[in-house]
Amino acid sequence: MRGDFIKTLIACYSFTGNTWKISEEVKNQMGADITRIMTVEQPNWDMKCMSEWLEERADIKPCTTDMSKYDCLILATPVWAWLAPPAVNEYIAQLKNCKGKKFAVITTAGKCGFEDVINEVKDKLEQKGMEFIGAGKFYHAEISCGDYRTRAKEFVESVRLMPAPV
């Protein structure tokens, strides 16, 4: 199946594990590489929301930020108070060699805020010269009961791209 997709990196930040489940499923369906965005210090629940309102960045552990060997980035993020988490903001700031690359966004949330985060991430990555190709939205309830695989497949099909050049 890998031949159906250009060389893709999935970058995932997951506080509770929900976003990681979706990212793993998409990775398996696409044959993509995956990198985990992790903070140096894990914020507690109250601090995560407060840091978002203050639009802070978080120190992140080393992960793949160089897009030179990839054609596409899928950035997977939870929704925190209608915003992307500080760790995701820092990851975007550290991305390099991404101009002209394609990207998609995966969001997970309890009820709402999907479009806000998709637009926030979209704006930041487009400012880096990347081209938006799609987004996937996943509710926590469907993830916890295992009903996300079909929707993950639909997301994969929606961002299916031409084969990578040999």
C-alpha positions as CSV (number, residue, x, y, z in Angstrom):
1,M,0.0,0.0,0.0
2,R,3.0,2.3,0.6
3,G,3.4,2.9,-3.2
4,D,0.0,4.6,-3.2
5,F,1.3,7.5,-1.1
6,I,4.1,10.0,-1.3
7,K,6.7,9.9,1.5
8,T,4.7,11.0,4.6
9,L,5.6,11.9,8.2
10,I,2.9,11.9,10.9
11,A,3.8,14.2,13.8
12,C,1.6,13.5,16.8
13,Y,1.1,15.2,20.1
14,S,-1.2,13.3,22.4
15,F,-1.9,14.2,26.0
16,T,-4.3,11.4,26.8
17,G,-3.5,8.8,24.1
18,N,-6.5,9.5,21.9
19,T,-4.6,11.3,19.2
20,W,-1.9,8.7,19.3
21,K,-4.4,5.9,18.6
22,I,-5.6,7.8,15.5
23,S,-2.1,8.5,14.3
24,E,-1.0,4.9,14.7
25,E,-4.1,3.7,12.7
26,V,-3.3,6.2,9.9
27,K,0.4,5.3,10.0
28,N,-0.5,1.6,9.6
29,Q,-2.9,2.3,6.7
30,M,-0.5,4.6,4.8
31,G,2.8,3.0,5.7
32,A,3.9,6.5,6.9
33,D,6.7,7.3,9.3
34,I,5.7,8.7,12.7
35,T,7.3,11.0,15.3
36,R,5.9,11.7,18.7
37,I,5.8,15.3,19.9
38,M,6.5,15.2,23.7
39,T,6.9,18.0,26.2
40,V,10.0,18.0,28.4
41,E,7.6,18.4,31.4
42,Q,4.1,17.0,31.2
43,P,1.6,19.8,32.1
44,N,-1.3,19.1,34.5
45,W,-4.8,19.5,33.3
46,D,-5.3,23.1,34.7
47,M,-2.0,24.3,33.4
48,K,-2.6,23.0,29.9
49,C,-5.6,25.2,29.4
50,M,-4.1,28.2,31.0
51,S,-0.9,27.9,28.9
52,E,-3.1,27.9,25.8
53,W,-5.0,31.0,26.8
54,L,-1.6,32.7,27.2
55,E,-0.5,31.3,23.8
56,E,2.6,29.9,25.2
57,R,5.0,27.4,23.6
58,A,6.2,24.3,25.5
59,D,9.7,22.9,25.5
60,I,9.6,19.7,23.5
61,K,11.8,16.6,23.4
62,P,13.8,16.0,20.2
63,C,11.7,14.5,17.4
64,T,11.7,14.6,13.6
65,T,11.3,18.3,12.5
66,D,13.3,18.1,9.3
67,M,11.0,17.6,6.3
68,S,13.8,17.2,3.7
69,K,13.2,13.5,3.1
70,Y,9.4,13.8,3.2
71,D,6.8,15.1,0.7
72,C,3.9,15.4,3.2
73,L,3.3,16.1,6.9
74,I,0.2,15.0,8.8
75,L,0.1,16.9,12.0
76,A,-2.1,15.2,14.6
77,T,-3.2,17.3,17.6
78,P,-5.8,17.4,20.3
79,V,-8.0,20.5,20.8
80,W,-7.3,22.4,24.0
81,A,-9.7,25.2,24.7
82,W,-10.3,25.7,21.0
83,L,-6.6,26.0,20.3
84,A,-3.6,23.9,19.4
85,P,-1.5,22.8,22.4
86,P,1.8,24.7,23.2
87,A,3.8,21.6,22.2
88,V,2.2,21.7,18.7
89,N,3.0,25.4,18.4
90,E,6.6,24.7,19.3
91,Y,6.8,21.8,16.8
92,I,5.6,24.0,14.0
93,A,8.1,26.7,15.0
94,Q,10.9,24.1,14.8
95,L,9.9,22.6,11.4
96,K,12.5,23.1,8.7
97,N,12.8,22.3,5.0
98,C,9.0,22.3,4.7
99,K,8.5,24.9,2.0
100,G,6.5,23.5,-0.9
101,K,5.5,20.3,1.0
102,K,1.9,19.2,1.5
103,F,0.2,18.8,4.8
104,A,-3.0,17.6,6.5
105,V,-4.3,18.0,10.0
106,I,-5.8,15.4,12.3
107,T,-7.7,16.8,15.3
108,T,-9.3,15.0,18.3
109,A,-11.7,16.6,20.8
110,G,-14.5,15.8,23.2
111,K,-17.1,18.0,21.5
112,C,-15.9,21.1,19.7
113,G,-13.1,23.3,18.6
114,F,-12.0,21.2,15.6
115,E,-12.3,24.0,13.0
116,D,-10.5,26.5,15.2
117,V,-7.5,24.3,15.6
118,I,-7.5,23.2,12.0
119,N,-7.5,26.8,10.9
120,E,-4.8,27.8,13.4
121,V,-2.5,25.0,12.3
122,K,-3.3,25.6,8.6
123,D,-2.5,29.3,8.9
124,K,0.9,28.6,10.6
125,L,1.9,25.9,8.2
126,E,0.9,27.9,5.1
127,Q,3.0,30.8,6.5
128,K,5.9,28.3,6.3
129,G,5.1,27.7,2.6
130,M,3.3,24.4,2.9
131,E,0.1,23.4,1.0
132,F,-3.0,22.2,2.8
133,I,-4.6,19.0,1.4
134,G,-7.2,18.1,4.1
135,A,-8.2,17.4,7.6
136,G,-9.7,14.7,9.8
137,K,-11.8,15.2,12.9
138,F,-12.2,12.5,15.6
139,Y,-14.4,12.6,18.7
140,H,-13.1,11.1,22.0
141,A,-16.2,9.0,22.3
142,E,-15.6,7.2,19.0
143,I,-11.9,6.7,19.9
144,S,-12.6,5.2,23.3
145,C,-15.2,2.7,21.9
146,G,-13.0,1.7,18.9
147,D,-15.2,3.2,16.2
148,Y,-12.4,5.3,14.7
149,R,-10.9,2.8,12.2
150,T,-13.4,3.4,9.4
151,R,-13.2,7.1,9.8
152,A,-9.4,6.9,9.8
153,K,-9.6,5.0,6.5
154,E,-11.9,7.7,5.1
155,F,-9.3,10.3,6.2
156,V,-6.5,8.3,4.5
157,E,-8.5,8.1,1.3
158,S,-9.2,11.8,1.4
159,V,-5.5,12.7,1.5
160,R,-4.4,9.9,-1.0
161,L,-1.7,11.4,-3.2
162,M,0.2,10.5,-6.3
163,P,3.1,8.0,-5.7
164,A,6.4,9.4,-4.6
165,P,8.9,9.8,-7.4
166,V,11.3,6.9,-7.6
